[in-house]
Amino acid sequence: MLTSKLTLMLFTWVMALLVSISLRVVGIIHPQPFSINHFLVWVLLFGPSFAFLIYFWVRRSFSLNSSI
């Protein structure tokens, strides 16, 4: 489906634009302040990097054990 880089880039930009517009509309409809848990921000920020670290570490350890 998404075979060329240009198509993928265009799709990414369109999706980012739609998310941005929808967040702006929601902000206009609900103008009160939005409070968020600080722990959730840290998990969303560092969680994917930590998950990739664990995945690659486990994958590397299994590949080393299988070659012995």
Contacts in CASP RR format, 6 or more apart in sequence:
PFRMAT RR
TARGET T0000
AUTHOR 0000-0000-0000
METHOD contacts of the structure
MODEL  1
MLTSKLTLMLFTWVMALLVSISLRVVGIIHPQPFSINHFLVWVLLFGPSF
AFLIYFWVRRSFSLNSSI
2 8 0 8 1.000
2 11 0 8 1.000
END
